[in-house]
Amino acid sequence: MLWNKVANSAVRRFAPRQLQSGVSKIQQAKPPLFPVFHLKRDEEMVRDLALINGSDAHALTAFTEALPNLFLEFDLAGSLVRANRQLELIAGYSTPERDGLQYSRLFQGLVARAHWEQALRSTDASTLSFSEELTTRVGRSVPLLMGMARVELAAGARIIVSAADLRAQQAAERHLMRLAFFDPLTRLPNREGFKQQLGVRIGNGLKRVENIAVALLDVTRFRAINDAIGHLGGDEVLCCLASRLKALLNTEEMVAHISEDEFAILLTDVSDETQAVNAGQRLLEAMREPFVIRSQKFTLNARVGVALVAAGLDPSACLRDADNALFDAKEAGLSAVRVFDHSMRVANEERLRMDTQLRAAIANEEFRLYLQPIVNLKDRSIIGFEALLRWAHPSGELLNSGKFITQAERSGVITILDEWVMRAAIKWLSGAPNSCYCNVNVSALSLLNTEWVARVIELLRTQAKPLGRLRLEITETALLGCATAIARTLDQLVDAGAQIFLDDFGTGFSSLSHLQRFPIEGIKVDRSFVTRLYSSARDRRIVSAMVGLANDLGLSLTAEGVETEAQRTCLMEIGCELAQGYLFGQPVAAQEALGAIMKQHIEGAQKCSTATA
């Protein structure tokens, strides 16, 4: 340690050689005296201290002044005999002011008094270690880590005190505590801080446990705010929202910032679902007024999940339940409030199991490519297929995509599945006639994933030959939210050789603007319109209008979900040429689909040959 080097230098300069070994022993003795030095209890150490004290005052002064911590020497009456410069630095007592200074004036706590009495009764140089506060000249308290021992010196018995100032350490601990439990941006508790305080409230039975609720508020599309005004502007929005939420709460409630766009709130006086919904709506009031940041106005939306705190739950369980409710609120849409019930937990556990199984299924190659034919309505000839994903589940059941795609999108696994289907479809097309095409469904999450897009573009350019046979189906819903980024991605995919089709046409928003803005080559009429062709004259006119629109814009149009001859006839009457549905064939395994298209191709070739002959 640095102080050891300083002390050794001082001793070598001022003390005779015979004393240096004694000082060295003081420094090296274990355990140290908090941590300045340790007064060894053997006779040799006591003799060395007596020699320093009695033979060379300069050596003793040099030794004590070299110590980085407080050194005090008292007589048995409690009067200060000697002190180093740390007394002035810590307590404010200059050298003239030390005369007559008493131990009881410096250390007024009961612990210090008890240790003083114990040291007086001590018959050896054993060290007493404890924490206590020193009272400064102006009456302030300074926390110290202290060591005390009674020693026999040449001038008589003395009480030696060594003390380390703990203020810097405690300040560092407070800083670390704030980092551990508080968000530095909003100065609100973070997740751990919220859990800690919630635990205290639950433990104290605040307003009875059954009247407490935990709410999670998730800001919708906060990423768009960061993109618009930068992260610093986004930080200002978060700080403003934090202030608004705090203003809504009473003194027994609290708010925490637990992730970038999520806040946790402890609510009181909430005992049933109705009160929980009302409390959630009250939190959404913080979003009503626009946020003005850097002369720009922003209106935010949020979703809220609320969980009533049940007896026996710990803070982590409370947050888990609120998070389950928030998940349902996100599914419900903007400004939704949902209150937790047990079924949500069961559903969440099922989602977790499904996510685990999906990832295992990818690793174990349990997915299969199935294809459903797209036909010419007039002669029922197959002109293409839609690629569909099936899961050969370990239970033996073949699951269709409707049973796992939603969870795949929630967990992010969908990008892996989309790429898998695309690779499988391209491989399948390599064995099919060049006149046959294949439609592949693509999620919005995949289109927004730059790495996924780059891999697919490389795949299209190197393996999808001839170009134009792979058609990517996207829904109108996928085009909402990040339209600019998706439009750029679609342009890149078209340049690489893909064609873009709009799936479930007529069920989304702003369909006509989508046809104008995006590089759409064709549309697929949603099955809901086809199902009601005969039962609803309005739906028949709508489908007829879609056919006319597609013809005028030069777009391909395919009707989905055709299941009866009556629907086929009606579609042909209004000018629709292409369709798919169970009337023409259910999804079949890739090899079976290849056999069907090759059979049709061969039969067509034979007819042409016969006609020519």
N, C-alpha and C positions, 0 to 999 in steps of 0.2 A: 504493500500500500504506500501511497505517496507520503502520508504523514510519517510512516516509519522511516523513510529516507531522510525526511527533514529532521526528525528527532535524533537519528543517528549522527547526522552532521553536527547538530548542536552539541551533543554529548562529547563527540570527538574533539570539538573545539574548546569546550569549557571544562570538561571533567577529566580527572585523572584516569589512567588506563584501568585501574582496579574497579572503577565504577561502570565502565562500558559493558562488562559482562553482565552486571546486574540489570542495566537498562535493557540489554538484549533479551534477558530472560523475561523481563516485564512484557516486552513486545511480543515474544514468541509463545508466551504461556497460553494454554487452552483450558477452558473456553475463555475468550477475551471478555473484557468488561465493557460490553455494550458500545461499540466494539473497540473502544480506545485502548485500553490496556487492562491487564489483570494483575491484581496484587497477590503474588504467590504467598501461600501460607507458611512456607518453610522459613527457617531462621535466616538463611542466606539472603533471601529477598528482603526481608525486614531490615537486615543489616545494611544492604545496599541503599535502601531508601533513607536510612538514618545517616549514612555517609553523605548522600547527596544533600540532604537537608542541613546537615551540620557543617560540612567542610567547604562547600562551594555554593554560595547563593546564586552566583551567575549560572552555574550548571543547572540548578533546579529551575530557575526562571526560564532558561533556554529550553529546557525539556518541556515544561508546561505550556509555554507559548507556542511550541511547535505542534502541539496537539490540535487537530481540527475541531474537536468537540469541547464542550464546557468542562473545565477542571476547577473544583472547589475544595478548599481545605478548611475544616472547621475545628475549633477546640471542643471539648466535651460539654461546654456551656452553651454551645450553639452559635458562637460568634465566628464570623468569617475571618480567617487568618491569611489566606492566600487565594487568588483567583487569576485565571488567565484572561486574555483580551476578549474571549468569547462572552464573558459576562456583560461587557459593555455592548457588544454587537447584538446579543440576544435580549438582554434585559434592560439595557440603557443606563447601567450604572457606571459612571466614570470612576477612575482610581480614587479621587478624593471622597466620592460618595460611598465608598465601600466600608469606610471606618464605622464600626459598630453595627454593621449589617448582620442580621440574625437569620439563621436557617428558617425559623418560623415565619419570617417576613417573605422569604423567597418561595417557600413551599408551604402552602396553607391547607393542602388537602389532607384528609384523614389517612390516606395510604402513606403519604410522605411522613407523617407524624409517627405512624405505627412502625415504619422501617427505621426511623431515627431511634426510637426507644429500643428496638431490637439490636441495632448496631451498638448502642451504649452498653448493652448487656453482653455483647460478644466478647469472648476471651481469645479469639484468634483473628486472622485477617480474611475470614471468609467473605465472599462477595454476595450482597443482596441485590437482586435485579427486579425492577418494577417500572411501571409507567406512571407518570405524574405530570401535573402542570406547574410551571413556574410563573409566579406573579411578577410582572415587570415593574419598572419604576413608576409608570403611569397607570398601573392597575390592570393591564391586559394579561391574558393567560396564554402561555406558550406550551404546547405539548412536548414532553421530553421522554426519551427512553433512558432510564437511569441505572447506574450501578453505584453501590455504596459499600464501604468497608471501613472497619476500625483498624488502625495500624499504630504501632508504637514507634515513634520517631525520637530523635535526640532531644527535641524540645518538649517531648511528652506525648501522650496519646492524642491521636487526631482521627477525625471522621473524614475520609476522602470520598468525594462525589465526582463521578464522571457522567456526563449526560449528552445525548445526541438530540439536536433539534429535529422534530418530526414534521415541521410545517411543510417543507418541500415535499416530503414523502406523502403526507396527507393530501396536499394539493394535487399531486400526481395521481393518487388513488381516486380522488374526486373526478379528475379529468377522465381517467379510464372508466370510472363508473358511468359518466355521462356518455362516453363513446359506446359503452356496452348496453346502456338502457335508454338512450335518448337519440333521436334523429337530429343530426347537426343542422339540417336545412330548416325544418319547421320548429325545432326546439320542443317538439312533442315527444312523449315516450315512443320508443320503437316497439317492435313485437315483443322482445324480451321484457322491456319495461312495462308494457301493458299487462303481460302475463303475471309479472311480479306484483303489480298493484292490484290486479284483479284477484290474485290469490289472497292478498291482505284483506280486501273487501269481503271476499267470501268467508275467510276465516273469522272476521269480526262480525259476520251476520248483518251487514249493512241493510237496513230496511227489510230485514228477513230475506233469506236467499231466494225465496220464491218470487220476490218482487224485483229482481235484478234481471236484466237482459243484456246480451252482447250483440252488437250490430256490426256488420262489415259493409262498408260503402265502397263500391268500385266505380271509378270514373271511366265513362265510356270513351273509347278511341282517344285516349290521352296522347298516344303516339302521334296522332295527326297534329296536335297542338305543338309538340316538339318539332315536328317537321316544318310547321308554318312559321314559328317565331324563334326556333332554336331552343336548346336545353336551358339556357339561362332564363329565357322567357317562360318556359315551362315550369321552372323552379319558382318564379314569381307567382304563377297561377296556383301552384300547390300551397305556397305560403298564404295567399289570399283565402283559399278554400279552408285551410287550417284555422285561420282567424274566424271565418264565418261559422264553422262548426263549433268552435269554442264558445262563440257568442250565443249559440242556441241552447247550451247546456247549463244545468244548475250546478251548484257548488259540490254536490255529491257525485256528479257524473264526470266523465273524462273522455278525451279523444286521443288517439295515438296514430302516428303515421307508420304503417307496418310494411309497406312496399311502395314502389314508385307511384302507382295510381290507386292505392287502396288505403283506407282509413278504418280503424277499429274504434268503436264507441261503447263505453259502459253506460247503460241507461238504468235509471231507477224508476220506481212506481210503475212498473210494467208487470202485470200479473196474468194476462191472458192474450190470446191471439189478436183480438181487436185492438187492445192497447199497443201491442207490438207493431201492428200495421200502422197505426196512427203515429207511433214514435218514428218508424221508418219514413213515413211521409214528411214528418217534421224535419228530418235530416235532409231530405231532398229539397226542402225550401231553401237551403243554402245555395242551391244551384240555379234558382229562378232568375236572379238578377245577373245580367251579363258581366263578365270579367273584363275590365279595361286594362290592358297591358301594352305599354309602348304605343299608346294612341290607337290600339286596335281592340275591338270588342269581340269577345268569345262567349258563346253560350255552351255550357257543359251539360251533359246528361250523366246519370249514374244509375246503378242498380243497388239494392240494399237487401241483405240477408240478415234476419234477426233470429236469435236463439234465446229462449228463456233459460235462465240458469237453474238447473235442477239440483236438488240436494245430493251431495256426494260427488259432483263433477269437479274435476280440477280445471285450471285455466286452459290447458291445452285441449281438453275435451270440449270446453265451451266454444273455443275458436273453431274447432273442427265442425261442430254442429252449425255454427253461423256460416262457415264456409260452404257447407252442404246447402244451406238455404240460399246463399248467394249464387251458387251454381244454378239452382232452379230459377232464380231471378234473371240471370243472364240468358237463360233459355227463353224466358217469357218476353224479353224485349226491353226497350228503353223505359226508364223511370219505374221499373217494376219493384215491388217489395214482396218478399216471401218470408214466411215464418217456418222455422224448422219443425218437422215432425219425424217420427222414427222411420217412416217409409223412405225418407230422403237418405238416411244413413245406410239403409239396406241397399238402396239404388247405387249409392256411391261405392259401397263395398263391391257390388256386382260390377260396376265400371272398372274398379281397380283390378278385379280378377280378370275381366275381359282384356284389359290393357296388357296384363302380364301374359295372358294366353296368346294375344296377338303377336307380341314380340317373340314368344317362343315359336309360334307358327311360322314366322318369317325364317327364323334360324333353322327350323326343321323341314322347310320346304313343303308346307301343308296346303298351299294355295294352288288352285287349278283354274285354267282358262276355259270358260264356256262361251259359246257364241250363239246369238239368236239371229235368224235370217231377216234381212230387209229385202222386200220383194217388189216386183212390178205388179201393180194391182190388176192390170189387164190380163196377163197370162200367168201370174204367180211365179214367174221365174226369179231366182235368187240373183240379186245384183251386188249384195254386200252383206256384212254382218255387224252386229254390235257386240263388242267384247264385254263380257260380264265376269266378275270375280266370284269364285266359289271357294269355300274353306272346308277342306276335308278334316273335320274336327276329330280329335282323338277318341271321342265318344262313338265314332262311327257315323255320325250324322253329317250330311253335306249341307252346309249353311250357305244361304244366299246372302248377298252383300247387305241387304236391309237389316240384318241382325248384328252387323259389326261395323259398318262404315261410319256411323255417327260417332262411335267411340274412337275409331281410328282417327277421325278428324279432331276430336277433342284432345287426343294424346299426341298428335303430330305424326303418328305412324302412317297417316294417309299418303304422305309424300313418297314413302318407300313402296307402298302398295301401288300407287299410280305409276311409278317407274317400272315396277315389276310387270304390270298389265301391258304397258307400252312395249316393253322388250318382248314379252310373250306374243303380242299381236304382230309385231314386225317379223318375228321369227315365223309365225304362222303364215303371214302373207307371202313369205319367200317361197312357200310351197304351193300357193294358190295361183289360179290364173291371173294374168295381169289386169284383166277387166274387173276383178273383184276388189272391193275396198273393205276397210274395217274401221268402225267407229270406236273410239276409246274415251271414256268419261274422265275428266280431269277436274280436281278440286281447286278452289280459289287459293288454298294454302300452298299448293304446289306451284301455282302460277306466280305467287309472291316470293317463292324461294329461289333466289338467284343461282344457287348451286344446282338445284334440281333443273332449272331451265337450261343452264349451260350443258349439263349431261345429256338432256333430251335433244338439244340442238345438235350436239355431236353425234348422237345416235341416229337422228334423222338424216344427217348429211353423209354418214358412212354406211348405213345399213338399209334405210327405207328406200328401196329402188323397185320400180320407177316412182318418181315423186307424185304426190297427190293421192296415194292410195290409203294413207293414214289420215283419218279425220278425227279431230279432237272435239268432243262435246263438252260445252260448259253451260251452266245454268245462268239465268238472268240474275239470280241472287248473288252469284259469284262476281258479277260485274259491279256491284254496289260497293261503296266505301273507298276502295283504292283504284278507281277507274283508270286514272292516268298511268299508274304503274302496270296494271294489267293490259291496257291497250298497247303499251310499249312491248311487253312480253309477247303478246299475240302477234304483233308485227314481226318480231324476230322468229317466231315459230313458223309463220307463213313463209318468210324468206328462206327458211331451212327446208321447206317442202311440205309442211302440214296444211290441212284445210281446217277451218274453224266452223263448227255448227253450234247453233243456239238451241239448247235442250229445254224441254218443258215450256215452249213458247206460249205466251199469253197468261202465264201465272205470276209473273214478276212485275217489275215496275219500269215504266218508261221504255217499253219494248221498241218503239219506233226510233227513239234516239239511239238505242243500242245498235240497231241495224245501220244507222248512219255513222256512228262513231267508231265501231269496231270492224275488223276485216272479216265479216261474216259471209260464208259461202252458202249456207243453208240453214233451215230451221226445222225443228221437230215439234209438231203440234201435240200438246199434252193430252194424255189419255182421258182426262176428265171431260174434255170437249167431245172426244170420239164416243165415249160411253153414252152421252146424252143426245146423240145426233137425231134420234127418232123421238125421244121424249120431250125435247126442247127445240122449238123452231128458232129460238134466239141463238142457241148454240150452233145450230145448223148454219144460220146466216153468218155467225162469227167465223166458223171454219171456212165457209165459202169466201169470206172477205180475206182471210189469211192466204188462201190459195191464190186469189187474184193479186194480192200484194206481192207474194213471192214471184209470181209470173212477171209482174211489172218490173220488179227489181232484179230479175234474172237469178233468183235464188232457188236452190233445190228445196223441196218441202216433203217431209215424211210424216205420216200420221202414226202415232204410237197407240198401242193397246187395242188393236183390232181383234175382236174375238168372235164375231158373227158374220155370216154372209150378208145380212142386212146392212151392217156397218160398211162392209166392203162395197156393196152396190151404191150406197148413199155417197160414199167418198168418190167413187168413180163418176157419179152424176154431177158432182160439183167441181170436177176437174182435177182431183188429187190423183197423182200417178204412183207414188211410193208409200209403202206402209210396212209395219211390223207388228206382230202380236201372235197370240196363241193360235189364231186361225191358220197361220202359215207355218207355225213350228215353235216349239218351246226351246229354251236354251239347251244346247247339247255340248258335250265335250269337244275339245278342239279337233281331235282326230276324226270324230264323227262328222263334224261340220266340214272338214276338208274333204271327206269322202263324198258328201252330198254335193258340194260345189264342183268337184272333179267329175262326178257322174253326170251332172247337168252339162258341164263343159264338153264332155265326150259325146253325149247324146246330141248336143247342138251341132257339134262338128260333123257327126254322122248324117244329120238331116241336111246340112249344107252340101255334103258330098253327094247324097242321093239326089238332091234337087239339081245339082250341077250335071250329074250323069243323065 
